[in-house]
Amino acid sequence: MSNNKISAAQCRGARAMLGISQRQLAEVARVSRPTIVDFEREARVPHPNNLEAIRSALEAAGVEFIPENGGGPGVRLTQVRNYS
């Protein structure tokens, strides 16, 4: 994706594929849980460094973000890694 941005829907989808909670993602990404909650409900977009931390944590767990390609942005699981 351009500028390494991800959408709230991609974040929700990635978490669902990994079977992790907002709290778990927040801990691994080292951001606050309200940052994840607000982002996923589209109340606000996190600061760029926090958004990158979220994306990096999900990618490290085996998620691949698919850019907009005419069918909309998406997410897929490339391989499941231990998330803890």
Buried (B, 14 or more C-beta within 10 A) or exposed (E): EEEEBBBBBBBBBBBEBBEBEBEBBBBBBEBEBEBBEBBBEEEEEBEEEBBBBBBEBBBEBBBEBEEEEEEEBBBEBEEEEEBE
